[in-house]
Amino acid sequence: MAKTLLSLDELKARAVQAIKQHDGCEEVSDITICEILDVSTHCNWRIGAVGVGPGCAHAATRAAVDVESELQNEFDLLSVL
């Protein structure tokens, strides 16, 4: 099944929204999406960093890993290169 291409802003918005749904992650303010140029990988992006409030770094990191895994099955980053 073909993946849907999303712009960087669209992908970030979906990922932040999904991370905030996890317990303890309501204060997540931003994430960084990193483009992967290695064509042998199943996806062309990853979540590189998560901006969090005090006390929720561990929960946000776990949530980011889960969300990344879920969204990578559906979406690819629309490359700007």
SULQUI-V428513 format. One record per helix or strand of 2 or more residues. SS is the DSSP state (h for helix, s for strand). FROM is the first residue (numbers start at 1). TO is the last residue. Records with the same first field share a line. If there is no record, write none. Layout:
# SULQUI-V428513
SS->FROM-TO  FROM-TO
This chain:
# SULQUI-V428513
s->4-6  30-35  45-51  75-77
h->8-20  57-72
